[in-house]
Amino acid sequence: AKPVAPENPILAGQYADYLARALHDYKTGKRANPIMKAFADQLSPQDIADVSAWFASQQSSLHFQR
């Protein structure tokens, strides 16, 4: 799946631990983005783990076909 806009990152297929760290960093303010902060503020630690695992399990252009 491609992002809606080219400046948006590809989330599908990213490593779950990377996504979880990014969401945690938005929640704590270590990463600055008002939209992502508002989203992450609503997530519990379990929500972060679940969302990260779901995106990590999705196929994307980050996966190479052999």
PDB file of N, CA, C and O in Angstrom:
ATOM      1  N   ALA A   1       0.841  -1.184   0.000  1.00  0.00           N
ATOM      2  CA  ALA A   1       0.000   0.000   0.000  1.00  0.00           C
ATOM      3  C   ALA A   1       0.880   1.240   0.000  1.00  0.00           C
ATOM      4  O   ALA A   1       1.901   1.298   0.686  1.00  0.00           O
ATOM      5  N   LYS A   2       0.475   2.205  -0.764  1.00  0.00           N
ATOM      6  CA  LYS A   2       1.206   3.462  -0.835  1.00  0.00           C
ATOM      7  C   LYS A   2       0.556   4.481   0.094  1.00  0.00           C
ATOM      8  O   LYS A   2      -0.655   4.433   0.312  1.00  0.00           O
ATOM      9  N   PRO A   3       1.356   5.417   0.653  1.00  0.00           N
ATOM     10  CA  PRO A   3       0.776   6.483   1.467  1.00  0.00           C
ATOM     11  C   PRO A   3      -0.133   7.369   0.616  1.00  0.00           C
ATOM     12  O   PRO A   3      -0.003   7.414  -0.608  1.00  0.00           O
ATOM     13  N   VAL A   4      -1.036   8.060   1.263  1.00  0.00           N
ATOM     14  CA  VAL A   4      -1.952   8.967   0.575  1.00  0.00           C
ATOM     15  C   VAL A   4      -1.173  10.095  -0.101  1.00  0.00           C
ATOM     16  O   VAL A   4      -1.485  10.487  -1.226  1.00  0.00           O
ATOM     17  N   ALA A   5      -0.171  10.604   0.585  1.00  0.00           N
ATOM     18  CA  ALA A   5       0.672  11.668   0.031  1.00  0.00           C
ATOM     19  C   ALA A   5       2.128  11.204   0.071  1.00  0.00           C
ATOM     20  O   ALA A   5       2.512  10.489   0.997  1.00  0.00           O
ATOM     21  N   PRO A   6       2.939  11.588  -0.902  1.00  0.00           N
ATOM     22  CA  PRO A   6       4.313  11.096  -0.978  1.00  0.00           C
ATOM     23  C   PRO A   6       5.164  11.439   0.245  1.00  0.00           C
ATOM     24  O   PRO A   6       6.130  10.733   0.533  1.00  0.00           O
ATOM     25  N   GLU A   7       4.829  12.500   0.966  1.00  0.00           N
ATOM     26  CA  GLU A   7       5.625  12.873   2.142  1.00  0.00           C
ATOM     27  C   GLU A   7       5.274  12.045   3.378  1.00  0.00           C
ATOM     28  O   GLU A   7       5.957  12.133   4.399  1.00  0.00           O
ATOM     29  N   ASN A   8       4.211  11.243   3.290  1.00  0.00           N
ATOM     30  CA  ASN A   8       3.825  10.377   4.404  1.00  0.00           C
ATOM     31  C   ASN A   8       4.629   9.086   4.363  1.00  0.00           C
ATOM     32  O   ASN A   8       4.908   8.556   3.288  1.00  0.00           O
ATOM     33  N   PRO A   9       5.003   8.577   5.541  1.00  0.00           N
ATOM     34  CA  PRO A   9       5.792   7.343   5.559  1.00  0.00           C
ATOM     35  C   PRO A   9       4.954   6.114   5.240  1.00  0.00           C
ATOM     36  O   PRO A   9       3.731   6.134   5.372  1.00  0.00           O
ATOM     37  N   ILE A  10       5.615   5.056   4.823  1.00  0.00           N
ATOM     38  CA  ILE A  10       4.970   3.761   4.651  1.00  0.00           C
ATOM     39  C   ILE A  10       4.989   3.074   6.008  1.00  0.00           C
ATOM     40  O   ILE A  10       6.061   2.831   6.562  1.00  0.00           O
ATOM     41  N   LEU A  11       3.822   2.761   6.546  1.00  0.00           N
ATOM     42  CA  LEU A  11       3.732   2.095   7.845  1.00  0.00           C
ATOM     43  C   LEU A  11       3.661   0.581   7.696  1.00  0.00           C
ATOM     44  O   LEU A  11       4.223  -0.152   8.509  1.00  0.00           O
ATOM     45  N   ALA A  12       2.980   0.117   6.671  1.00  0.00           N
ATOM     46  CA  ALA A  12       2.828  -1.325   6.453  1.00  0.00           C
ATOM     47  C   ALA A  12       4.196  -1.953   6.241  1.00  0.00           C
ATOM     48  O   ALA A  12       4.994  -1.475   5.434  1.00  0.00           O
ATOM     49  N   GLY A  13       4.460  -3.033   6.976  1.00  0.00           N
ATOM     50  CA  GLY A  13       5.704  -3.741   6.814  1.00  0.00           C
ATOM     51  C   GLY A  13       6.868  -3.212   7.633  1.00  0.00           C
ATOM     52  O   GLY A  13       7.939  -3.819   7.640  1.00  0.00           O
ATOM     53  N   GLN A  14       6.684  -2.089   8.325  1.00  0.00           N
ATOM     54  CA  GLN A  14       7.741  -1.588   9.211  1.00  0.00           C
ATOM     55  C   GLN A  14       7.903  -2.547  10.386  1.00  0.00           C
ATOM     56  O   GLN A  14       6.983  -3.306  10.688  1.00  0.00           O
ATOM     57  N   TYR A  15       9.033  -2.528  11.040  1.00  0.00           N
ATOM     58  CA  TYR A  15       9.245  -3.349  12.229  1.00  0.00           C
ATOM     59  C   TYR A  15       8.341  -2.869  13.353  1.00  0.00           C
ATOM     60  O   TYR A  15       8.217  -1.667  13.589  1.00  0.00           O
ATOM     61  N   ALA A  16       7.706  -3.813  14.050  1.00  0.00           N
ATOM     62  CA  ALA A  16       6.779  -3.476  15.134  1.00  0.00           C
ATOM     63  C   ALA A  16       7.467  -2.664  16.226  1.00  0.00           C
ATOM     64  O   ALA A  16       6.874  -1.721  16.750  1.00  0.00           O
ATOM     65  N   ASP A  17       8.699  -3.006  16.577  1.00  0.00           N
ATOM     66  CA  ASP A  17       9.372  -2.266  17.647  1.00  0.00           C
ATOM     67  C   ASP A  17       9.677  -0.829  17.233  1.00  0.00           C
ATOM     68  O   ASP A  17       9.650   0.076  18.067  1.00  0.00           O
ATOM     69  N   TYR A  18       9.966  -0.616  15.948  1.00  0.00           N
ATOM     70  CA  TYR A  18      10.172   0.745  15.452  1.00  0.00           C
ATOM     71  C   TYR A  18       8.883   1.554  15.553  1.00  0.00           C
ATOM     72  O   TYR A  18       8.893   2.693  16.021  1.00  0.00           O
ATOM     73  N   LEU A  19       7.775   0.961  15.113  1.00  0.00           N
ATOM     74  CA  LEU A  19       6.499   1.660  15.166  1.00  0.00           C
ATOM     75  C   LEU A  19       6.090   1.955  16.604  1.00  0.00           C
ATOM     76  O   LEU A  19       5.605   3.048  16.898  1.00  0.00           O
ATOM     77  N   ALA A  20       6.280   0.991  17.501  1.00  0.00           N
ATOM     78  CA  ALA A  20       5.931   1.195  18.909  1.00  0.00           C
ATOM     79  C   ALA A  20       6.765   2.327  19.506  1.00  0.00           C
ATOM     80  O   ALA A  20       6.245   3.163  20.245  1.00  0.00           O
ATOM     81  N   ARG A  21       8.052   2.352  19.188  1.00  0.00           N
ATOM     82  CA  ARG A  21       8.925   3.424  19.702  1.00  0.00           C
ATOM     83  C   ARG A  21       8.483   4.772  19.155  1.00  0.00           C
ATOM     84  O   ARG A  21       8.448   5.754  19.896  1.00  0.00           O
ATOM     85  N   ALA A  22       8.146   4.837  17.880  1.00  0.00           N
ATOM     86  CA  ALA A  22       7.704   6.094  17.282  1.00  0.00           C
ATOM     87  C   ALA A  22       6.422   6.586  17.959  1.00  0.00           C
ATOM     88  O   ALA A  22       6.316   7.764  18.298  1.00  0.00           O
ATOM     89  N   LEU A  23       5.452   5.693  18.157  1.00  0.00           N
ATOM     90  CA  LEU A  23       4.207   6.103  18.813  1.00  0.00           C
ATOM     91  C   LEU A  23       4.463   6.562  20.245  1.00  0.00           C
ATOM     92  O   LEU A  23       3.885   7.551  20.695  1.00  0.00           O
ATOM     93  N   HIS A  24       5.319   5.851  20.952  1.00  0.00           N
ATOM     94  CA  HIS A  24       5.673   6.252  22.317  1.00  0.00           C
ATOM     95  C   HIS A  24       6.336   7.628  22.307  1.00  0.00           C
ATOM     96  O   HIS A  24       6.034   8.470  23.152  1.00  0.00           O
ATOM     97  N   ASP A  25       7.235   7.856  21.352  1.00  0.00           N
ATOM     98  CA  ASP A  25       7.919   9.142  21.261  1.00  0.00           C
ATOM     99  C   ASP A  25       6.963  10.281  20.925  1.00  0.00           C
ATOM    100  O   ASP A  25       7.132  11.392  21.429  1.00  0.00           O
ATOM    101  N   TYR A  26       5.964  10.030  20.086  1.00  0.00           N
ATOM    102  CA  TYR A  26       4.949  11.059  19.826  1.00  0.00           C
ATOM    103  C   TYR A  26       4.154  11.340  21.089  1.00  0.00           C
ATOM    104  O   TYR A  26       3.860  12.493  21.406  1.00  0.00           O
ATOM    105  N   LYS A  27       3.810  10.285  21.805  1.00  0.00           N
ATOM    106  CA  LYS A  27       3.003  10.424  23.019  1.00  0.00           C
ATOM    107  C   LYS A  27       3.739  11.234  24.089  1.00  0.00           C
ATOM    108  O   LYS A  27       3.130  12.057  24.773  1.00  0.00           O
ATOM    109  N   THR A  28       5.040  11.004  24.233  1.00  0.00           N
ATOM    110  CA  THR A  28       5.816  11.701  25.260  1.00  0.00           C
ATOM    111  C   THR A  28       6.359  13.051  24.799  1.00  0.00           C
ATOM    112  O   THR A  28       6.899  13.810  25.604  1.00  0.00           O
ATOM    113  N   GLY A  29       6.219  13.355  23.511  1.00  0.00           N
ATOM    114  CA  GLY A  29       6.702  14.628  22.998  1.00  0.00           C
ATOM    115  C   GLY A  29       8.133  14.585  22.485  1.00  0.00           C
ATOM    116  O   GLY A  29       8.664  15.610  22.058  1.00  0.00           O
ATOM    117  N   LYS A  30       8.769  13.410  22.520  1.00  0.00           N
ATOM    118  CA  LYS A  30      10.131  13.295  22.002  1.00  0.00           C
ATOM    119  C   LYS A  30      10.153  13.538  20.493  1.00  0.00           C
ATOM    120  O   LYS A  30      11.115  14.089  19.958  1.00  0.00           O
ATOM    121  N   ARG A  31       9.079  13.120  19.814  1.00  0.00           N
ATOM    122  CA  ARG A  31       8.883  13.461  18.402  1.00  0.00           C
ATOM    123  C   ARG A  31       7.789  14.512  18.347  1.00  0.00           C
ATOM    124  O   ARG A  31       6.786  14.414  19.053  1.00  0.00           O
ATOM    125  N   ALA A  32       7.987  15.516  17.507  1.00  0.00           N
ATOM    126  CA  ALA A  32       7.054  16.635  17.443  1.00  0.00           C
ATOM    127  C   ALA A  32       6.210  16.593  16.174  1.00  0.00           C
ATOM    128  O   ALA A  32       6.711  16.823  15.073  1.00  0.00           O
ATOM    129  N   ASN A  33       4.932  16.297  16.341  1.00  0.00           N
ATOM    130  CA  ASN A  33       3.959  16.375  15.270  1.00  0.00           C
ATOM    131  C   ASN A  33       2.605  16.443  15.952  1.00  0.00           C
ATOM    132  O   ASN A  33       2.185  15.470  16.577  1.00  0.00           O
ATOM    133  N   PRO A  34       1.904  17.582  15.846  1.00  0.00           N
ATOM    134  CA  PRO A  34       0.663  17.748  16.604  1.00  0.00           C
ATOM    135  C   PRO A  34      -0.422  16.728  16.256  1.00  0.00           C
ATOM    136  O   PRO A  34      -1.196  16.339  17.131  1.00  0.00           O
ATOM    137  N   ILE A  35      -0.491  16.295  15.018  1.00  0.00           N
ATOM    138  CA  ILE A  35      -1.511  15.314  14.637  1.00  0.00           C
ATOM    139  C   ILE A  35      -1.189  13.964  15.253  1.00  0.00           C
ATOM    140  O   ILE A  35      -2.064  13.313  15.823  1.00  0.00           O
ATOM    141  N   MET A  36       0.064  13.543  15.142  1.00  0.00           N
ATOM    142  CA  MET A  36       0.454  12.252  15.706  1.00  0.00           C
ATOM    143  C   MET A  36       0.413  12.273  17.231  1.00  0.00           C
ATOM    144  O   MET A  36       0.071  11.263  17.847  1.00  0.00           O
ATOM    145  N   LYS A  37       0.752  13.392  17.847  1.00  0.00           N
ATOM    146  CA  LYS A  37       0.675  13.510  19.309  1.00  0.00           C
ATOM    147  C   LYS A  37      -0.759  13.313  19.768  1.00  0.00           C
ATOM    148  O   LYS A  37      -1.004  12.568  20.717  1.00  0.00           O
ATOM    149  N   ALA A  38      -1.712  13.969  19.111  1.00  0.00           N
ATOM    150  CA  ALA A  38      -3.122  13.835  19.486  1.00  0.00           C
ATOM    151  C   ALA A  38      -3.594  12.391  19.324  1.00  0.00           C
ATOM    152  O   ALA A  38      -4.359  11.891  20.149  1.00  0.00           O
ATOM    153  N   PHE A  39      -3.144  11.726  18.273  1.00  0.00           N
ATOM    154  CA  PHE A  39      -3.509  10.319  18.060  1.00  0.00           C
ATOM    155  C   PHE A  39      -2.879   9.442  19.135  1.00  0.00           C
ATOM    156  O   PHE A  39      -3.568   8.645  19.771  1.00  0.00           O
ATOM    157  N   ALA A  40      -1.562   9.588  19.341  1.00  0.00           N
ATOM    158  CA  ALA A  40      -0.840   8.727  20.274  1.00  0.00           C
ATOM    159  C   ALA A  40      -1.295   8.937  21.719  1.00  0.00           C
ATOM    160  O   ALA A  40      -1.283   7.993  22.509  1.00  0.00           O
ATOM    161  N   ASP A  41      -1.689  10.138  22.068  1.00  0.00           N
ATOM    162  CA  ASP A  41      -2.152  10.410  23.436  1.00  0.00           C
ATOM    163  C   ASP A  41      -3.342   9.540  23.832  1.00  0.00           C
ATOM    164  O   ASP A  41      -3.548   9.274  25.016  1.00  0.00           O
ATOM    165  N   GLN A  42      -4.112   9.105  22.869  1.00  0.00           N
ATOM    166  CA  GLN A  42      -5.307   8.301  23.142  1.00  0.00           C
ATOM    167  C   GLN A  42      -4.990   6.812  23.311  1.00  0.00           C
ATOM    168  O   GLN A  42      -5.858   6.041  23.719  1.00  0.00           O
ATOM    169  N   LEU A  43      -3.757   6.403  23.000  1.00  0.00           N
ATOM    170  CA  LEU A  43      -3.408   4.989  22.985  1.00  0.00           C
ATOM    171  C   LEU A  43      -2.843   4.518  24.323  1.00  0.00           C
ATOM    172  O   LEU A  43      -2.005   5.186  24.928  1.00  0.00           O
ATOM    173  N   SER A  44      -3.312   3.366  24.767  1.00  0.00           N
ATOM    174  CA  SER A  44      -2.730   2.705  25.937  1.00  0.00           C
ATOM    175  C   SER A  44      -1.474   1.971  25.472  1.00  0.00           C
ATOM    176  O   SER A  44      -1.258   1.831  24.268  1.00  0.00           O
ATOM    177  N   PRO A  45      -0.639   1.497  26.406  1.00  0.00           N
ATOM    178  CA  PRO A  45       0.513   0.693  25.985  1.00  0.00           C
ATOM    179  C   PRO A  45       0.088  -0.537  25.172  1.00  0.00           C
ATOM    180  O   PRO A  45       0.774  -0.905  24.218  1.00  0.00           O
ATOM    181  N   GLN A  46      -1.020  -1.172  25.529  1.00  0.00           N
ATOM    182  CA  GLN A  46      -1.487  -2.328  24.765  1.00  0.00           C
ATOM    183  C   GLN A  46      -1.947  -1.908  23.369  1.00  0.00           C
ATOM    184  O   GLN A  46      -1.699  -2.619  22.395  1.00  0.00           O
ATOM    185  N   ASP A  47      -2.620  -0.752  23.268  1.00  0.00           N
ATOM    186  CA  ASP A  47      -3.023  -0.240  21.957  1.00  0.00           C
ATOM    187  C   ASP A  47      -1.804  -0.026  21.062  1.00  0.00           C
ATOM    188  O   ASP A  47      -1.825  -0.377  19.882  1.00  0.00           O
ATOM    189  N   ILE A  48      -0.746   0.549  21.624  1.00  0.00           N
ATOM    190  CA  ILE A  48       0.472   0.798  20.855  1.00  0.00           C
ATOM    191  C   ILE A  48       1.051  -0.518  20.358  1.00  0.00           C
ATOM    192  O   ILE A  48       1.448  -0.622  19.198  1.00  0.00           O
ATOM    193  N   ALA A  49       1.102  -1.518  21.220  1.00  0.00           N
ATOM    194  CA  ALA A  49       1.622  -2.835  20.820  1.00  0.00           C
ATOM    195  C   ALA A  49       0.752  -3.452  19.730  1.00  0.00           C
ATOM    196  O   ALA A  49       1.264  -4.005  18.757  1.00  0.00           O
ATOM    197  N   ASP A  50      -0.559  -3.356  19.897  1.00  0.00           N
ATOM    198  CA  ASP A  50      -1.481  -3.940  18.923  1.00  0.00           C
ATOM    199  C   ASP A  50      -1.399  -3.251  17.562  1.00  0.00           C
ATOM    200  O   ASP A  50      -1.317  -3.919  16.532  1.00  0.00           O
ATOM    201  N   VAL A  51      -1.422  -1.927  17.554  1.00  0.00           N
ATOM    202  CA  VAL A  51      -1.355  -1.165  16.296  1.00  0.00           C
ATOM    203  C   VAL A  51      -0.019  -1.429  15.596  1.00  0.00           C
ATOM    204  O   VAL A  51       0.029  -1.604  14.379  1.00  0.00           O
ATOM    205  N   SER A  52       1.051  -1.456  16.370  1.00  0.00           N
ATOM    206  CA  SER A  52       2.378  -1.703  15.800  1.00  0.00           C
ATOM    207  C   SER A  52       2.464  -3.099  15.183  1.00  0.00           C
ATOM    208  O   SER A  52       2.999  -3.264  14.087  1.00  0.00           O
ATOM    209  N   ALA A  53       1.940  -4.091  15.882  1.00  0.00           N
ATOM    210  CA  ALA A  53       1.949  -5.463  15.366  1.00  0.00           C
ATOM    211  C   ALA A  53       1.110  -5.574  14.100  1.00  0.00           C
ATOM    212  O   ALA A  53       1.497  -6.262  13.155  1.00  0.00           O
ATOM    213  N   TRP A  54      -0.033  -4.903  14.078  1.00  0.00           N
ATOM    214  CA  TRP A  54      -0.906  -4.978  12.897  1.00  0.00           C
ATOM    215  C   TRP A  54      -0.216  -4.371  11.677  1.00  0.00           C
ATOM    216  O   TRP A  54      -0.180  -4.995  10.617  1.00  0.00           O
ATOM    217  N   PHE A  55       0.330  -3.163  11.813  1.00  0.00           N
ATOM    218  CA  PHE A  55       1.014  -2.549  10.671  1.00  0.00           C
ATOM    219  C   PHE A  55       2.215  -3.384  10.238  1.00  0.00           C
ATOM    220  O   PHE A  55       2.470  -3.522   9.042  1.00  0.00           O
ATOM    221  N   ALA A  56       2.954  -3.939  11.192  1.00  0.00           N
ATOM    222  CA  ALA A  56       4.125  -4.752  10.855  1.00  0.00           C
ATOM    223  C   ALA A  56       3.735  -6.005  10.067  1.00  0.00           C
ATOM    224  O   ALA A  56       4.524  -6.499   9.262  1.00  0.00           O
ATOM    225  N   SER A  57       2.535  -6.513  10.292  1.00  0.00           N
ATOM    226  CA  SER A  57       2.105  -7.743   9.622  1.00  0.00           C
ATOM    227  C   SER A  57       1.570  -7.518   8.212  1.00  0.00           C
ATOM    228  O   SER A  57       1.297  -8.482   7.497  1.00  0.00           O
ATOM    229  N   GLN A  58       1.418  -6.264   7.803  1.00  0.00           N
ATOM    230  CA  GLN A  58       0.856  -5.948   6.491  1.00  0.00           C
ATOM    231  C   GLN A  58       1.929  -6.005   5.408  1.00  0.00           C
ATOM    232  O   GLN A  58       3.062  -5.575   5.623  1.00  0.00           O
ATOM    233  N   GLN A  59       1.569  -6.532   4.259  1.00  0.00           N
ATOM    234  CA  GLN A  59       2.479  -6.546   3.119  1.00  0.00           C
ATOM    235  C   GLN A  59       2.611  -5.133   2.561  1.00  0.00           C
ATOM    236  O   GLN A  59       1.658  -4.354   2.591  1.00  0.00           O
ATOM    237  N   SER A  60       3.775  -4.816   2.061  1.00  0.00           N
ATOM    238  CA  SER A  60       3.974  -3.495   1.472  1.00  0.00           C
ATOM    239  C   SER A  60       5.164  -3.533   0.527  1.00  0.00           C
ATOM    240  O   SER A  60       5.782  -4.578   0.325  1.00  0.00           O
ATOM    241  N   SER A  61       5.470  -2.399  -0.037  1.00  0.00           N
ATOM    242  CA  SER A  61       6.628  -2.292  -0.933  1.00  0.00           C
ATOM    243  C   SER A  61       7.931  -2.398  -0.156  1.00  0.00           C
ATOM    244  O   SER A  61       9.002  -2.443  -0.760  1.00  0.00           O
ATOM    245  N   LEU A  62       7.864  -2.440   1.173  1.00  0.00           N
ATOM    246  CA  LEU A  62       9.074  -2.642   1.973  1.00  0.00           C
ATOM    247  C   LEU A  62       9.546  -4.086   1.909  1.00  0.00           C
ATOM    248  O   LEU A  62      10.698  -4.378   2.228  1.00  0.00           O
ATOM    249  N   HIS A  63       8.659  -4.995   1.498  1.00  0.00           N
ATOM    250  CA  HIS A  63       8.995  -6.409   1.375  1.00  0.00           C
ATOM    251  C   HIS A  63       9.459  -6.692  -0.045  1.00  0.00           C
ATOM    252  O   HIS A  63       8.833  -6.269  -1.017  1.00  0.00           O
ATOM    253  N   PHE A  64      10.551  -7.405  -0.145  1.00  0.00           N
ATOM    254  CA  PHE A  64      11.067  -7.761  -1.468  1.00  0.00           C
ATOM    255  C   PHE A  64      10.596  -9.168  -1.821  1.00  0.00           C
ATOM    256  O   PHE A  64      10.640 -10.080  -0.996  1.00  0.00           O
ATOM    257  N   GLN A  65      10.155  -9.322  -3.035  1.00  0.00           N
ATOM    258  CA  GLN A  65       9.751 -10.629  -3.546  1.00  0.00           C
ATOM    259  C   GLN A  65      10.954 -11.298  -4.182  1.00  0.00           C
ATOM    260  O   GLN A  65      11.678 -10.672  -4.956  1.00  0.00           O
ATOM    261  N   ARG A  66      11.173 -12.565  -3.862  1.00  0.00           N
ATOM    262  CA  ARG A  66      12.305 -13.309  -4.468  1.00  0.00           C
ATOM    263  C   ARG A  66      11.747 -14.423  -5.311  1.00  0.00           C
ATOM    264  O   ARG A  66      12.507 -15.179  -5.917  1.00  0.00           O
TER     265      ARG A  66
END
